Amino acid sequence: MSMIPHPVVSILVTILWMVLTGFSTGQLVLGVLVGLIAGVGYGRLATDRVRLRRPGMMLRLAGRVALDIIQSNYNVAALILHDRRRHRRKSGFVRIPLDLTNRNALATLAIIVTSTPGTAWIDLDPDDNHLLLHVFDLKDEDDWAHTIKTRYEPLLMEIFR
Amino acid sequence: MTHLEQLPPSVALIIAAFVALGSILTLIGALGLIRLGNFYDRLHAPTLATSWGAGGILLGSVMMFSTLGSRLVVPELFLGLMMLVTTPVTLMVLGRAALHRDRAEGRAPYDTLPLSKK
């Protein structure tokens, strides 16, 4: 095993350390040390390397997610405030077949879906790679499958190819 | 609060709007946690606070300190990133635990069953 198994992770942790503690030579030494240990630790947990190769695609994905989260924040906030008076909201589960198999890509999708109010990643069925999604305001099941399959999955496939 | 006086009123208004938006969203999220009827529904409420609830407050902070020019905006970026990345982990663990228990006790809703068990 090389000294720096996961350079991206190590660099990020070092920067995080520097930001949180303040910039000085002593903290830099400590930060690099912590970064290296974190890299080794990450290597023990996950075997596949993180490759960040398509910065443009990542920016597009981040922008898309930020916009979607604004929209769903508004929707869920409105639903919580008007829950009993307005229409009867029905929440429920949706099963969505996924083509993504890369573990890092799946983890990213899980973060996107869960941090978006209104949708929560509950489970991934390892047998047939179906995602079990809980939807706060369930109107049309196919709609959610469509959103995930067209808005997020192709971009994630490109980024984590 | 000397540094607040250096802020131009227009910028101060925008910052106040961001912070107010963020804290209102966080409050609504907390309200949802109380009002919503079942566990899976309640999973959605705190994400209001951890997405744009925190985002609004952090954006206000970024604007304030970059207008005053006193320090970099990097800490806010990291705070936001860490909130965004770590809370889903907790929520997923909770959601899966709930589903696992529902399945074990035979209470799982029909549409959550794996295809092989239908």
HADDOCK unambig.tbl for C-alpha pairs under 7 A between the chains (distance, minus, plus):
assign (segid A and resid 19 and name CA) (segid B and resid 74 and name CA) 6.94 0.50 0.50
assign (segid A and resid 19 and name CA) (segid B and resid 75 and name CA) 6.00 0.50 0.50
assign (segid A and resid 20 and name CA) (segid B and resid 75 and name CA) 6.93 0.50 0.50
assign (segid A and resid 70 and name CA) (segid B and resid 52 and name CA) 6.84 0.50 0.50
assign (segid A and resid 73 and name CA) (segid B and resid 48 and name CA) 5.92 0.50 0.50
assign (segid A and resid 77 and name CA) (segid B and resid 28 and name CA) 6.24 0.50 0.50
assign (segid A and resid 80 and name CA) (segid B and resid 32 and name CA) 5.65 0.50 0.50
assign (segid A and resid 93 and name CA) (segid B and resid 111 and name CA) 6.38 0.50 0.50
assign (segid A and resid 93 and name CA) (segid B and resid 112 and name CA) 6.34 0.50 0.50
assign (segid A and resid 111 and name CA) (segid B and resid 85 and name CA) 6.33 0.50 0.50
assign (segid A and resid 111 and name CA) (segid B and resid 88 and name CA) 5.55 0.50 0.50
assign (segid A and resid 114 and name CA) (segid B and resid 88 and name CA) 5.34 0.50 0.50
assign (segid A and resid 115 and name CA) (segid B and resid 47 and name CA) 5.68 0.50 0.50
assign (segid A and resid 115 and name CA) (segid B and resid 51 and name CA) 6.37 0.50 0.50
assign (segid A and resid 115 and name CA) (segid B and resid 84 and name CA) 6.51 0.50 0.50
assign (segid A and resid 115 and name CA) (segid B and resid 88 and name CA) 5.85 0.50 0.50
assign (segid A and resid 116 and name CA) (segid B and resid 47 and name CA) 6.72 0.50 0.50
assign (segid A and resid 117 and name CA) (segid B and resid 44 and name CA) 5.43 0.50 0.50
assign (segid A and resid 117 and name CA) (segid B and resid 47 and name CA) 5.29 0.50 0.50
assign (segid A and resid 117 and name CA) (segid B and resid 48 and name CA) 5.93 0.50 0.50
assign (segid A and resid 118 and name CA) (segid B and resid 44 and name CA) 5.63 0.50 0.50
assign (segid A and resid 119 and name CA) (segid B and resid 44 and name CA) 6.87 0.50 0.50
assign (segid A and resid 120 and name CA) (segid B and resid 44 and name CA) 6.83 0.50 0.50
assign (segid A and resid 121 and name CA) (segid B and resid 92 and name CA) 6.28 0.50 0.50
assign (segid A and resid 122 and name CA) (segid B and resid 92 and name CA) 5.93 0.50 0.50
assign (segid A and resid 122 and name CA) (segid B and resid 95 and name CA) 5.40 0.50 0.50
assign (segid A and resid 122 and name CA) (segid B and resid 96 and name CA) 5.51 0.50 0.50
assign (segid A and resid 123 and name CA) (segid B and resid 96 and name CA) 6.28 0.50 0.50
assign (segid A and resid 125 and name CA) (segid B and resid 114 and name CA) 6.84 0.50 0.50
assign (segid A and resid 132 and name CA) (segid B and resid 112 and name CA) 6.92 0.50 0.50
assign (segid A and resid 136 and name CA) (segid B and resid 41 and name CA) 6.10 0.50 0.50
